Amino acid sequence: MARIARAQLPVLKKTASYYVLHMLVASMVAYAVTRDVVMAVTLSLLEPTVQAVAFFFHEKAWQWRARRSEEHAARAAA
């Protein structure tokens, strides 16, 4: 399991930094709309958390697609 986590470390770091950025933006937008600190914090924690998980799988799908394209190109060239 640790080997898998280490192999995914760059994507996990990118996901974490995206999460922090998204949380900050979401809290500012939520506060601007609601003028309620509790609601802004709640929304800023919930929505980016779901987005971070979606981003991780989105990134993995694009990596899978790139690998498939490379494999297809290699087979076509052979």
GROMACS elastic network, one bead per residue, 0.5 to 0.9 nm:
[ bonds ]
;  ai    aj funct       b0    kb
    1     4     6  0.51864   500
    1     5     6  0.63432   500
    1     6     6  0.87161   500
    2     5     6  0.50352   500
    2     6     6  0.61238   500
    2     7     6  0.85831   500
    3     6     6  0.51023   500
    3     7     6  0.61823   500
    3     8     6  0.86839   500
    4     7     6  0.51082   500
    4     8     6  0.63176   500
    4     9     6  0.86582   500
    5     8     6  0.51201   500
    5     9     6  0.60423   500
    5    12     6  0.84527   500
    6    10     6  0.83395   500
    7    10     6  0.76840   500
    7    11     6  0.88294   500
    8    11     6  0.55310   500
    8    12     6  0.61095   500
    8    13     6  0.86748   500
    9    13     6  0.59862   500
    9    14     6  0.84984   500
   10    13     6  0.51669   500
   10    14     6  0.62057   500
   10    15     6  0.85540   500
   11    14     6  0.50518   500
   11    15     6  0.60389   500
   11    16     6  0.85810   500
   11    56     6  0.71884   500
   11    59     6  0.77061   500
   11    60     6  0.85176   500
   12    16     6  0.61117   500
   12    17     6  0.86882   500
   12    56     6  0.74126   500
   13    16     6  0.50465   500
   13    17     6  0.62511   500
   13    18     6  0.85323   500
   14    17     6  0.52766   500
   14    18     6  0.61387   500
   14    19     6  0.85485   500
   14    56     6  0.88082   500
   15    18     6  0.50885   500
   15    19     6  0.60820   500
   15    20     6  0.88238   500
   15    52     6  0.60924   500
   15    53     6  0.81378   500
   15    55     6  0.69128   500
   15    56     6  0.62556   500
   16    20     6  0.64142   500
   16    21     6  0.87609   500
   16    52     6  0.75142   500
   17    20     6  0.52560   500
   17    21     6  0.63196   500
   17    22     6  0.85404   500
   18    21     6  0.51624   500
   18    22     6  0.59362   500
   18    23     6  0.84164   500
   18    48     6  0.87584   500
   18    52     6  0.71826   500
   18    55     6  0.87075   500
   19    22     6  0.51160   500
   19    23     6  0.59708   500
   19    24     6  0.86379   500
   19    48     6  0.59539   500
   19    49     6  0.69069   500
   19    51     6  0.77296   500
   19    52     6  0.56266   500
   20    23     6  0.50904   500
   20    24     6  0.63122   500
   20    25     6  0.87515   500
   20    48     6  0.82180   500
   21    24     6  0.52878   500
   21    25     6  0.63435   500
   21    26     6  0.85592   500
   21    48     6  0.89496   500
   22    25     6  0.51603   500
   22    26     6  0.58932   500
   22    27     6  0.84535   500
   22    44     6  0.80395   500
   22    47     6  0.87640   500
   22    48     6  0.58034   500
   22    51     6  0.84687   500
   22    52     6  0.86287   500
   23    26     6  0.50775   500
   23    27     6  0.60347   500
   23    28     6  0.86198   500
   23    41     6  0.88831   500
   23    43     6  0.88480   500
   23    44     6  0.51644   500
   23    45     6  0.63347   500
   23    46     6  0.88343   500
   23    47     6  0.79985   500
   23    48     6  0.55853   500
   23    49     6  0.82121   500
   24    27     6  0.52605   500
   24    28     6  0.63491   500
   24    29     6  0.87303   500
   24    44     6  0.72396   500
   25    28     6  0.52468   500
   25    29     6  0.62159   500
   25    30     6  0.85081   500
   25    44     6  0.79496   500
   26    29     6  0.51547   500
   26    30     6  0.58788   500
   26    31     6  0.83965   500
   26    40     6  0.78292   500
   26    41     6  0.86784   500
   26    43     6  0.72513   500
   26    45     6  0.82929   500
   26    47     6  0.77704   500
   26    48     6  0.74135   500
   27    30     6  0.50586   500
   27    31     6  0.59607   500
   27    32     6  0.84179   500
   27    37     6  0.86555   500
   27    39     6  0.89976   500
   27    40     6  0.52515   500
   27    41     6  0.59561   500
   27    42     6  0.84668   500
   27    43     6  0.70096   500
   27    45     6  0.80683   500
   28    31     6  0.52273   500
   28    32     6  0.60940   500
   28    33     6  0.86618   500
   28    40     6  0.75106   500
   28    44     6  0.82939   500
   29    32     6  0.50450   500
   29    33     6  0.62201   500
   29    34     6  0.85715   500
   29    40     6  0.79004   500
   29    44     6  0.86998   500
   30    33     6  0.51942   500
   30    34     6  0.59089   500
   30    35     6  0.76938   500
   30    36     6  0.81542   500
   30    37     6  0.85354   500
   30    39     6  0.73871   500
   30    41     6  0.79092   500
   30    43     6  0.67500   500
   30    44     6  0.70625   500
   31    34     6  0.51638   500
   31    36     6  0.59093   500
   31    37     6  0.62239   500
   31    38     6  0.88722   500
   31    39     6  0.75726   500
   31    41     6  0.81243   500
   32    35     6  0.56909   500
   32    36     6  0.85072   500
   32    40     6  0.84746   500
   33    36     6  0.83922   500
   33    40     6  0.85686   500
   34    37     6  0.80213   500
   34    39     6  0.71228   500
   34    40     6  0.69890   500
   35    39     6  0.83504   500
   35    40     6  0.77639   500
   36    39     6  0.53947   500
   36    40     6  0.60362   500
   36    41     6  0.86381   500
   37    41     6  0.60711   500
   37    42     6  0.84941   500
   38    41     6  0.52314   500
   38    42     6  0.61070   500
   38    43     6  0.85928   500
   39    42     6  0.50475   500
   39    43     6  0.60583   500
   39    44     6  0.83571   500
   40    43     6  0.52382   500
   40    44     6  0.58859   500
   40    45     6  0.85591   500
   41    45     6  0.61458   500
   41    46     6  0.85770   500
   42    45     6  0.53892   500
   42    46     6  0.61821   500
   42    47     6  0.86161   500
   43    46     6  0.51957   500
   43    47     6  0.58921   500
   43    48     6  0.82977   500
   44    47     6  0.59311   500
   44    48     6  0.63698   500
   44    49     6  0.84814   500
   45    48     6  0.59684   500
   45    49     6  0.61960   500
   45    50     6  0.89258   500
   46    49     6  0.53782   500
   46    50     6  0.65478   500
   46    51     6  0.87949   500
   47    50     6  0.53615   500
   47    51     6  0.62065   500
   47    52     6  0.86774   500
   48    52     6  0.58411   500
   48    53     6  0.85555   500
   49    52     6  0.51351   500
   49    53     6  0.65115   500
   49    54     6  0.87101   500
   50    53     6  0.53790   500
   50    54     6  0.62978   500
   50    55     6  0.86329   500
   51    55     6  0.59117   500
   51    56     6  0.85985   500
   52    56     6  0.62487   500
   52    57     6  0.88345   500
   53    56     6  0.52433   500
   53    57     6  0.65932   500
   53    58     6  0.86225   500
   54    57     6  0.53553   500
   54    58     6  0.60044   500
   54    59     6  0.85995   500
   55    59     6  0.60304   500
   55    60     6  0.85526   500
   56    59     6  0.52287   500
   56    60     6  0.63329   500
   56    61     6  0.87498   500
   57    61     6  0.61129   500
   57    62     6  0.86630   500
   58    61     6  0.51140   500
   58    62     6  0.63772   500
   58    63     6  0.87433   500
   59    62     6  0.51991   500
   59    63     6  0.62814   500
   59    64     6  0.86651   500
   60    63     6  0.50305   500
   60    64     6  0.61250   500
   60    65     6  0.85727   500
   61    64     6  0.50385   500
   61    65     6  0.61341   500
   61    66     6  0.86440   500
   62    66     6  0.61599   500
   62    67     6  0.86387   500
   63    66     6  0.51112   500
   63    67     6  0.62497   500
   63    68     6  0.86508   500
   64    67     6  0.51529   500
   64    68     6  0.62095   500
   64    69     6  0.86652   500
   65    68     6  0.50983   500
   65    69     6  0.61827   500
   65    70     6  0.86579   500
   66    69     6  0.50952   500
   66    70     6  0.62198   500
   66    71     6  0.86346   500
   67    70     6  0.51042   500
   67    71     6  0.61437   500
   67    72     6  0.85542   500
   68    71     6  0.50683   500
   68    72     6  0.60634   500
   68    73     6  0.85430   500
   69    72     6  0.50599   500
   69    73     6  0.61022   500
   69    74     6  0.85526   500
   70    73     6  0.50915   500
   70    74     6  0.61117   500
   70    75     6  0.86347   500
   71    74     6  0.50694   500
   71    75     6  0.62032   500
   71    76     6  0.85948   500
   72    75     6  0.51654   500
   72    76     6  0.61379   500
   72    77     6  0.86302   500
   73    76     6  0.50527   500
   73    77     6  0.61531   500
   73    78     6  0.86779   500
   74    77     6  0.51679   500
   74    78     6  0.62844   500
   75    78     6  0.51885   500
